[in-house]
Each structure stands twice: as structure tokens, then as C-alpha cells.
Amino acid sequence: MNARTIRTIAAALSLTAALAISGCSSGQDDGSGSPAGAGASAAPEAAQAAQGGMTVSGAFMPEPVNDKMAGAFMVIKNGSKTADKLVSAGSPLSDDLQIHETKDQKMQQVQSMDVPAGGELRLERGGNHIMFMGLKNQPKVGDKITIELRFEKAGPVKVELDVKERTYTAQNSTSH
């Protein structure tokens, strides 16, 4: 094995361990007594932005367990009549943000994700998400992290992620 392969395997193992520890799962109970997805969160939607028909809500990052990686979760709604794609993201917190999809309980980096016309893209625990790799510092609960989402057609969208407890699960409605 060459050094690059070893680093890639080590990074994958670290990512898997960190996500398991940080609770990157589709937990059904946030401790409030309401099952996940039962209704809108009582917390104000601090992380909202709109550009080119794109609206982002419910954006958060669970407090990272280390300075190696963290996940970002949110709902991106496309209010336009044109389908689009999330093609990249950037943030001062990390020089390496990756778009990850989860299929058959396995994560993999992808080049883009579809945001259907009049529809939404859900980035959520246990599913598709954005990964911050190699954090420049370790955010704490209550911090706000700036992220810029870039789309194939719509302009860039700046969003503030609220850093939440490691066990936090968003309570977004699943009805349209």
C-alpha cells in the first residue's frame, strides 16, 4: 500500500468512528417526547437564506467530537420552476467540504445532489449531508458557523449553521 492509500483508509475509519460517536444517525427521539419529524421546531429558524429560488432552513451542525470532521444538516427548498443541483460548499471553518450521500447505510462523496423544481433536498442525520473535513478549530454549542452553498444554476447561498448538542435531532415536518 502506498502512503496515499493508507491516509485514505485512515481518514475513512476516522470518519466512521466520529460519525458513530457524534450520533450521525436518524435518531427517532430528541428527548422532548416527540418523535423525529413530528412537527416544526419551536426554535426560531436562525439559519435561513434565499437566493435564486433557494431557501435554506433548519441548518445545524452537531458539536464535533474532535477537530477532524463535522456534519452539516439542513433543508434546501427550491421555489423555482427549474431543477438545480447542489454542486459544492465552502466555509471558513474548513478548506475541505464534501457532499455525501448515504445509500444502504454507507456514506460516499458525490459531486452534486439534485434539488428538484418546486421540491426540496433534505440533508439529515443518517442520510445525505455535508461533511467538514479537517476543521480549523472546534466549534462549541451555541456557536454559529458560516457556510456558502453553491448551485449549478442559482447563485450562492450563505447560511449560518447553529452548533447544537451532539444528540440534537431537527424536528422538521415531513409534509409538503
N, C-alpha and C positions, 0 to 999 in steps of 0.2 A: 504494500500500500504506500502511496506517496503522501506527503505532508498535507496536501490539499484534501485528499480523501479522508484522512484522519480528522482534520479540522471540521469537515462537513459532517462526519458521523458524530463527533463530539458536540457540535452545535445542535444537531437533531436530537441527541439524547438529552442535552441541557434543556432544550425547548420542551420536550415531552415532560421532563421532570418538573419544570417550572409551571407549566400549564396544569399539571395534576395538582401541584401544591397550591396554586393560586385559584383553583376552582374553575377552570375553563371548562365548565360543563353546563348542561341545560337544567340545572337545579330547579326543582318544582316548588320550592318553598323558600321565601326570603326571611322567614321568622316572623312575618307580620300576620300570619294566619291566613293570608290569601294565596292561592296557588298562582304560579307564574303565569302572566298573560291574562289574569282575571279582570284587569281594568287599568285605566291610566294611572300613572304615578301621581301621588299627591305632591311631590316635589316640583317646583317650577322648572320649566324646560329652559335651563340656563344655556345649554349648548344648542342653539338654533342658528341657522344661517340659510340664506336663499340666494340662488344665482341661476339664471337661465332655466327657471322652472324647477330647480332642485331645492328641496327643503330638507334639512337635517334636524332630527330631534332625538332626544334621549341619549345623547352622546356621553359615554363614560369610559373610564379606564379603572379596572380594579387595581388597588395599590400593589405594585410589583413586589415580589419576594426578594429580588436582587436587582443589580444594575445591568443585567444581561438582556432581558426582554420583558415586554408587557403587551397586553392585548387591548384593542380599542373596539368598542361596540356602539352601534347606533342604528337608526332607521333613516334611510335616504329615500325620499319620495320624489318622484318625477312628475311634476304638474304639467309638463308639456305634452304635446301630441306626437313627439318624436322620441323613439327609443334611444338610449345613450349607454355608455359604458364607463364605469369607474376604472381609470387606467393607472393611477398612481396616487401616492400621498406623500406629503413632506411635513417635517416638524423640526423645530429647534432642539427637541429632546433626543433625536436620533438621526443619523445620516442614512439609515437603512430601514425604511418602512416597506413592508411586504403585504400584498393582498393574498390572503389564504382562504382556500375553500376546504370544507370538510365533507368527505364522502366516505361512507362505510366506516365512520369513526376514525378516519385518517386525514391528517392535515397535509395540504400541499400548496406550495406557492403557485399562483396563477398570474398571468399578465393583465387580466381585466375581469370585471364582473358586469353582467348586464343589469341595467336599470330600465325596466320596461316603460314605455309611454303610458302615462296615467297610472303607473304602478309604483312599487317600492322594492328596495333592496334592504333586507334585514341582515345586519351584522350583529350576531348574538352569540352568547356562550354556547359551546357545543356545536356551533355551526360556522358559517363564514365570518371572517373578522379581518382586522388589520393588525399586523404584528410589528411592534417596535423592536428592532434588534440592536444590541449594543447601546444601551441608554447612556447618555452623557452625565446624568445624575439620577437619583432615585426619588421620584415624587412620593409625597405622603398624602394621606386622606385630607381632603379639603383643598388641595392644590388644583389649579386649572392648567391644562396643557393645550397649547395651540396646535392645530393640525390643519393642513390645507389639502383638500380633496381635489383631484384633477380628473376631469371627464373628457371623453373623446370629443363631444360637441359643446356642451355647456361650459361656461367659464369656470375658473377655480372657485371653490367654496371654502372659506375659512370657518373653522368650528372650534369651540372651546370644549374640551373633554373635562368633566368633573372627575377627580380622582376619588373613588369610593372605597369602602371596605372591601377586603378580598372576597368576601362571601356575598356581596351585593348582586342582586338579580333585578334587572329592569322589569317593570310591570306594564309594558306596552300592550295595548289592546290588539288582538289578532283579527278583529273585524275590520272591514273596509267601508 
